[in-house]
Amino acid sequence: MRNRGFGRVRMFVGGFLLLAAIINWTMTLMMSPHGSSVAPGTEHVRETVVIFLRNSAIGTLVLSAIAGWLLFPIRRPRWPASDYAIIAVLVLLVGSSIYQLIWLRSLTG
């Protein structure tokens, strides 16, 4: 008999970190200052929002990397349908975070 508790804990923590990355990503998406319209008198807040978005994008990348490492152990099942869904979510999170970092660089540069 084998103890598979470590694998279950690894999957739980990986799923929890993936959920945290998704929450972080959605908060960043809701705070995104896309568009050129700025209310009068709020120009000084833009730099603070850019710093927040940059840090959130980096945090999403770190959380996604750790979650991906934990959710994909060496031994995999024969029919990885759930793996494809996890890979799609990770690609979406990482791709949009990298795009956001590039977009913020062009915004401040």
C-alpha positions in Angstrom: 0.0 0.0 0.0 1.3 3.4 -0.9 0.7 6.7 0.8 -0.7 9.1 -1.7 -1.3 12.0 0.7 1.6 14.0 -0.7 0.1 13.9 -4.2 -3.3 15.0 -2.9 -1.8 17.8 -0.9 0.2 18.9 -3.9 -2.9 19.0 -6.1 -4.9 20.9 -3.4 -2.2 23.5 -2.9 -1.7 23.8 -6.7 -5.5 24.3 -7.2 -5.6 26.8 -4.4 -2.7 28.8 -5.9 -4.3 28.7 -9.3 -7.5 30.1 -7.8 -5.5 32.8 -6.1 -3.9 33.6 -9.5 -7.3 33.8 -11.1 -8.6 36.2 -8.4 -5.5 38.3 -8.7 -5.8 38.4 -12.5 -9.5 39.4 -12.3 -8.8 42.2 -9.8 -6.1 43.5 -12.1 -8.5 43.3 -15.1 -11.1 45.3 -13.3 -8.6 48.0 -12.3 -7.1 48.3 -15.8 -7.0 52.0 -17.0 -7.6 51.2 -20.7 -8.8 54.1 -22.6 -7.7 57.7 -22.9 -10.5 59.3 -21.0 -9.4 60.6 -17.6 -11.6 62.5 -15.2 -10.3 66.0 -14.5 -8.1 66.2 -11.4 -7.2 62.4 -11.3 -4.1 62.4 -13.4 -1.9 62.0 -10.3 -3.5 58.6 -9.5 -2.5 57.1 -12.9 1.0 56.4 -11.8 -0.2 54.6 -8.7 -2.6 52.5 -10.7 0.2 51.6 -13.1 2.5 50.4 -10.3 -0.4 48.4 -8.8 -1.1 46.8 -12.2 2.6 46.0 -12.8 2.9 44.3 -9.4 -0.3 42.4 -9.8 0.8 41.1 -13.2 4.1 39.9 -11.7 2.2 38.3 -8.9 0.0 36.5 -11.3 3.0 35.2 -13.2 4.6 33.9 -10.0 1.4 32.3 -8.7 0.7 30.7 -12.1 4.3 29.3 -12.3 4.1 27.8 -8.8 0.6 26.4 -9.5 1.7 24.9 -12.8 4.6 23.2 -11.1 2.4 21.8 -8.3 -0.4 20.7 -10.6 1.8 18.8 -13.1 3.8 16.1 -11.2 5.9 13.6 -13.2 3.3 10.8 -13.3 0.3 11.8 -15.2 -3.0 10.0 -15.9 -3.7 8.4 -19.3 -6.6 10.6 -20.3 -5.5 14.2 -19.4 -8.7 16.1 -20.2 -8.5 18.2 -17.0 -4.8 18.9 -17.8 -5.9 20.6 -21.0 -8.2 22.9 -19.2 -5.6 23.8 -16.6 -3.1 24.4 -19.4 -5.6 26.7 -21.1 -6.2 28.7 -17.9 -2.4 29.0 -17.3 -1.8 30.1 -20.9 -4.6 32.7 -20.6 -3.2 34.1 -17.3 0.4 34.1 -18.3 -0.3 35.5 -21.8 -2.5 38.4 -20.6 -0.1 39.2 -17.7 2.9 39.4 -20.2 0.8 41.6 -22.5 -0.2 43.8 -19.6 3.5 44.3 -18.6 4.4 45.2 -22.2 1.4 47.5 -22.4 2.3 49.2 -19.1 5.8 49.7 -20.3 4.6 51.5 -23.4 2.2 53.6 -21.3 4.9 54.9 -18.9 7.8 54.9 -21.4 
